[in-house]
Every structure is written in C-alpha cells, then in structure tokens.
Amino acid sequence: MAGYTGKSLRVDLSAREIAVYDTPEVLRTAFLGGRGMGVAMIDDRVTLPCDAPEMPLIFATGPLVGTAAPTSGRMSVLSRSPLTGTVFDCSVGGRFGTEMKKAGFDTIEITGVASGWVLLDIENGSVTLRDASPLAGKGTAGVAQALAGAGSHAAIGQAGENRVKFASIVFDGHYCAGRGGLGAVMGAKRLKAVAIRGSGAVQVADPEGLKTAREAIMRLLRTSPAIFGEFGLSEFGTAALVDLMHARRMEPTDNFRKTFFPGASEYSGYAMRNHFKAKKTGCAGCPVLCKKVGAGGEVIPEYESVSHFGALNGLSDMERIVEANRLCNDYGMDTISAASTIACHNEINEKQLTSDKLLQLLAEIGNANTPLGRALAEGSFRYASSMGRPELSMSVKGLELPAYDPRGAYGMALAYATSNRGGCHLRAYPISHEILRKPVATDRFSFEGKARIVKIAEDLNAVIDSLTACKFVFFAASLEEYAKAVAAVTGNGCDVQSLLKVGERIWNLERELNERNGFTAAHDDLPLRFFTEEGSSSANIRIAPLDRDAFLKARENYYRIRGYHSVNR
Ligand code: SF4
C-alpha cells in the first residue's frame, strides 16, 4: 500500500539475528502506524519486566512520514516504561523517521541483550551490528559528534546506560523521546545507538490530492495566531507559554505548593529569544520550526523544562536553566521528571535549591554515582515512597506532572488522571480550549462537558501520534484536512470518523494492556494536594482546591462515555 514501505525489521541482539519481514496488513489497516502499530506489536509481551530480553523496543513511522504533508518528519518509540510500568510511547521529531522510511522500514523492533555495547547501523537494506564500546560512557552530544555523517541517529547517554528510570533517547543530539524512561530499556539491551540512512522514496497514491490537502493545511497554519502570529510558536517556541501560564496563575511552583512564581518573567520565551539571539529550527518536513537554538548553539528549552527548572524549583537564572536542560539532554534524561524529582526532594528535606546544587544533582542522577543520585534516579514516586512521603510525588501512575497546575484547568485535571501513560499533557491537552481557546473556549474552572471533550481529544491524539504528525499543527488545522492528506497518500478512502475509530481502538488497547499490568481506576487519580490545598490566588483569580466530588463525577462520566464498566476500571 502507498504511504508504507511494506517492510519491517526485527533485530535480536542476544542471538545477533536480523530479519526483514512484510509489515502485517492489520498493523496498517487497524492501527495506522507509529504509536498504534507499536501498541499492537507489544501486545503479547507487555507483562514482561522492562529489562527482560524479550521486551521489545519499537521504532515506528506512520503513513505521512517522508511525504509532502506538513510535519511529516515525526515517529514513535514504544516499549513498557520502567518508570510507570504502563505501555509507553513517545512521539519524537527530527529526521530519524524520514530516514527510516527512506531506508525501507515501517517499523524496527529490537529485542535481546547484546554481550557488549553495540551500535545498530542501517543503510537502506543493509543492517549491521557494530562494536560501540568507544561510545560507552559518552553523553549524547559526544555520540552525535562521533556519528556525524552516519545519517540520523538515536542514542542514549550515561543515564540510559545507568538505567535511570526516566532516561530518554536523544535523536541527532537534540530531539528527545523524553518521557517514561525508554532510554533505560535501550540501556538494558546494551544498545548505545541506532544510526540510519536511506535513499528510497515514499510512494504516494495521489500526488495531486496530497498537494491540495497540503495547501489547505498551509493556509490554516499561515493565518493562525497560535502558530505564525506575532507571539506564536514559530517565533518563540513553546516557551511562549511561560507568560501565559504566569498570567493565569497556574505555573507549578515549589513542587506544586504554589501556582505563581514572581521570577518567571526572567526566563520567558521573549527574554530567552532576546538574550540568546535564538533562531528557528525544527523537524524534517515542518514549516513551523518551533525549536529554538541560540547564536552560540544553546538549545532553548521547551516550556515544560524551563518552567520546572524555574518555578517548580524556585530558580529564575535563565542561563542556569538552559544549562540544566543541556545537561539533561547530554546525560539523556527527561527534564520534566528530573526537575520534578528534585523539587520533591527539596520539599521532603525542606531545602531551598540553588542553581549550582541543581546542576550538581542532575550530574549525580545521570552518573548514578552517589547514594542520593541513585535514589533520585528512581523517579519521584519511588524516592518519596522510600522517604515515607509518597503523597509529595506530584505524579500520576508514577509519571511526574508537567507544567500546568490542574487547579487552574479542570479538563487538564481529568486528562492527567485518565492518561494511559500517567501524568502527561499530551494525551488530550485541554489547555488548547481552556487557555488557548482552540477550537473554542471552555470554562477552565468547570468540569462541565469535559469528560466527552477529553475522550475525543484522547482518540484524536492517538491518531495524530499514529500518522505520525505533530500535535502543534492541530492548533490551526483539523483532522478533516489531515484525513484528506492520509487518503491521498495511501489511496485508501478514509475520513475523520474512520480515523477517530482507529484512535479509540488504540486507546482502548492501551488501557487493556495496562489492566494486564494491574492498573485500575484507583490509578486514575491525582495527588492529594490538589484537593486539599489552595494555589496562589490573586484579587481577580481564585485558584481553589479541586472539588473531589466534582472530579469523581467527571471521571465517572468519562468511564460511562468510554463504555468502561466494572471489568476495566
Ligand atoms: S511544530 Fe515543532 S515539534 Fe512540531 S514538527 Fe514542527 S518543529 Fe517539530
């Protein structure tokens, strides 16, 4: 079928066996690609321990990857998370997905454990396992330097080697499969890096139809204030959200004890762009280019990272925040979990962090070379539990919450709780309608109607992650335009409803896989603090504790709309 290569790669690192096989048709028709394909592929092994040799690490592309569809350079990485124990996918940008498609593969599944550190090197149909011992102990920047000229690559740093529970996989030294600790799965396999390059072309069934769909998407992008506006993503990146969350008094501060941080303006998107003279960059096939890099090569952090190294830890020194972000990328660690685990440690030990101490703790975690570093490398929930204070881990299902305080956006509260991969903003992102007023504004301090909106958004985002497109574009375009692009690429008639059905199938399968690992409704909940403590209210904005009964009623509505009865709660 056009839009797919029709071939997948399986690599067993224990036996050093490499097999190329036809991508099963059901993966394409019932699960689209990316996240959907990965979830279906892990189905029969999801209860294995994360470090079991048979546990697969899956790279999967979608039908739009490598085509002219806007934001067609993304892909998914999937396994079971060492941090949460749930099935876990990360959508990642850069150009690895494009190279993978050009090399001829829809998916790559890696199992087994190598006898020493290895590099999986792929050039079109030629697949080689190489000794990577010279790369062992290196950060991801060092690996990027060593692999320059080898196409695109995915690598772990010291954190992945040391099995830090929130280790990430870093692509081309910049783009991260950040959350959930998939870098530790890669580390358990002694796979230091995957390099890939290809020269094939992706077949498109109806090039004219794709051109028309692309033009429609581009028209919507060009006229969107959120994307190409004066203060939009293209100009400032996601750090534009610093000012917005500050003004709404919903920036998590001091481990979520407060929701307002006076020093936030010192590291706003505007301040960082001016200070670092940041330029635009971004993923392959993307016209938005929301990533920002300073004149000296500094990677400007995403909103979540800057806010959590900033407000969540009570720090406002922009240069140190950028350095903390650089360190996390180099060690290969999720910035959200790292910053949140340190904030949890600060609260438990009644410490006020300094920026020097922050950088020191990050190094201890990444290197796992001190008792405290090793304790924090377990993530906030295990750390706080070991200290007898599990309630001070600001996490859902063990995944640390990102930088939107749920007391300031009730749809976000529900979406955090129901998320299949834990405390994540990307499964439904109600911030879109509660704060950004897209596609229409909703009352952020109400649960009314949120259950249905969250359910639809969860299904939609499962589709986006499976195509594999970028969620940011959906601030402007809709699934209507993308359905036309998919139909043109694959030549298979598809529309919004049929795609949403696939999204629902993926979501329900993820939930079922989590149930097999013991997850129940008891895990669809928020930390106690949000129901008992007030945030930082002002004269005009009250950030009240969440009403527990209203939350539970909304969650019950959500289960009813999903059709979840006692068996899958
Ligand atoms: S909008 Fe940003 S994250 Fe999304 S594809 Fe473009 S550059 Fe990548």
Boltz pocket constraint, residues with backbone or C-beta under 6 A from the ligand:
constraints:
  - pocket:
      binder: B
      contacts: [[A, 71], [A, 74], [A, 93], [A, 94], [A, 281], [A, 282], [A, 283], [A, 284], [A, 286], [A, 287], [A, 288], [A, 289], [A, 290], [A, 291], [A, 470], [A, 471], [A, 472], [A, 473]]
      max_distance: 6.0
